[in-house]
């Protein structure tokens, strides 16, 4: 009788030992530092950050791109915040030229200062 009780106790402890880490890991949510999709890429704040990226690119490369739309956005918590976008842009005043898709990354420091980390065309 004692060995049967010990066996049942061992089985229960084994199940708990396996289940607790799985439940704990699931409750943590996404890993820290992972990219999270921005639900509304047309939100005013998202568009403002994308416009900043285009304006900074224009300053650096002496171009005249204009933001058409934000196709996709992601954010990442770091020692500040990273934003990664796929944006549609065109040359200012160009009506016959098709829009191009660009990838842009903007970093916001903890003080709230933005900086353009990358801006590059995506091959169509």
C-alpha positions as a printed Julia matrix, in Angstrom:
124×3 Matrix{Float64}:
  0.0    0.0     0.0
  2.83   2.38    0.86
  4.57   1.76   -2.47
  1.33   2.49   -4.36
  0.96   5.84   -2.55
  4.6    6.65   -3.22
  4.12   5.88   -6.92
  1.04   8.13   -7.15
  2.91  10.92   -5.36
  5.86  10.52   -7.73
  3.55  10.73  -10.77
  1.84  13.86   -9.41
  5.17  15.55   -8.67
  6.45  14.67  -12.14
  3.4   16.22  -13.82
  3.71  19.37  -11.7
  7.45  19.62  -12.4
  6.81  19.53  -16.15
  3.67  21.73  -16.18
  4.87  24.64  -14.0
  7.73  25.79  -16.29
  5.49  25.53  -19.37
  2.74  27.63  -17.77
  5.28  30.15  -16.43
  6.92  30.55  -19.85
  3.57  30.99  -21.59
  2.52  33.73  -19.18
  5.61  35.82  -19.91
  4.38  36.83  -23.35
  6.8   37.82  -26.11
 10.48  37.75  -25.32
 12.02  41.04  -24.28
 13.66  42.72  -27.24
 11.52  40.97  -29.83
  9.79  42.86  -32.64
  6.05  43.44  -32.17
  3.72  44.25  -35.06
  2.14  47.7   -34.94
 -1.59  47.07  -35.21
 -2.45  50.31  -36.99
  0.3   51.49  -39.36
 -1.9   54.49  -40.24
 -1.95  55.83  -36.68
 -0.83  59.47  -36.44
  2.24  58.66  -34.3
  3.39  55.95  -36.73
  2.97  58.23  -39.75
  4.86  61.01  -37.9
  7.82  58.68  -37.24
  7.78  57.49  -40.87
  7.73  61.12  -42.05
 10.74  61.78  -39.81
 12.55  58.86  -41.48
 11.83  60.23  -44.96
 12.87  63.77  -43.97
 16.15  62.56  -42.44
 16.87  60.42  -45.5
 16.21  63.46  -47.71
 18.71  65.52  -45.66
 21.38  62.81  -45.74
 21.05  61.9   -49.43
 19.88  65.27  -50.75
 16.73  63.75  -52.26
 13.11  64.88  -52.23
 11.07  61.81  -51.32
  7.53  62.18  -50.0
  5.83  59.58  -47.82
  2.83  57.99  -49.52
  1.89  55.41  -46.86
  3.16  53.08  -44.17
  2.67  49.51  -45.4
  3.84  47.71  -42.26
  5.32  48.69  -38.92
  7.0   46.97  -36.0
  8.35  48.2   -32.69
 11.04  46.83  -30.39
 11.76  47.8   -26.81
 15.5   48.31  -26.27
 17.2   50.98  -24.17
 14.64  53.21  -25.86
 12.48  52.14  -28.78
 13.2   50.93  -32.3
 10.64  51.32  -35.06
 10.94  49.37  -38.31
  8.74  50.25  -41.29
  8.0   49.28  -44.84
  6.91  52.51  -46.46
  5.76  53.63  -49.87
  7.35  56.87  -51.06
  7.75  58.83  -54.27
  9.83  61.7   -55.59
  8.2   65.02  -54.76
  6.31  66.29  -57.8
  6.78  63.08  -59.79
  3.4   62.02  -61.14
  4.36  59.49  -63.81
  6.94  57.67  -61.68
  5.61  54.75  -59.64
  5.96  54.72  -55.87
  8.85  52.71  -54.42
  8.93  50.62  -51.26
 11.58  51.4   -48.64
 12.66  49.83  -45.38
 13.4   52.28  -42.57
 14.5   51.92  -38.94
 14.17  54.79  -36.46
 15.54  54.68  -32.92
 14.09  56.78  -30.09
 16.51  57.23  -27.21
 15.2   57.22  -23.62
 15.32  61.04  -23.77
 12.89  60.93  -26.71
 15.35  61.98  -29.41
 14.78  60.16  -32.71
 17.57  59.09  -35.05
 17.42  57.39  -38.43
 19.3   54.08  -38.28
 18.67  52.86  -41.82
 16.71  53.72  -44.94
 16.98  51.59  -48.06
 14.9   50.72  -51.11
 13.36  47.28  -51.29
 13.87  45.6   -54.66
 10.51  45.15  -56.39
